[in-house]
Amino acid sequence: MEEIEFKDEPPVEGDIEVNVDLVKATLDKIRPYLQFDGGDISLVKVEDGYVYVQMYGACMGCMAIGETLDNGVAALLMDEVPGVKGVVLVDPYGEEQLF
């Protein structure tokens, strides 16, 4: 009897490979608005559907950073980039916060 070997399994929902170039292009759409207020954003990494970003300038210490990340950055990334589950803010001291 011949042994059957399965090579291609269908992707499991939520296991979509996130296109890093599309993430960068989407962050480039947001960047001018942040820079207008004296801040900036950069991509740290993309891992398991989560986009890790770092904020700079006036964004650090801003009381609205949570709203900016949740209703701005995360919402746009999840809308425009298939497979993005959320955004993780990485501060300069290595701590992470999910949005």
Protein Blocks (a to p, Z undefined) as FASTA:
>chain_A
ZZdddfbdcddehiaccdfklmmmmmmmmmmmmmmnopacddfbdcehiacdddehjlno
paklmmmmmmmmmmmmmmmmghiabdcdddfkopacdZZ
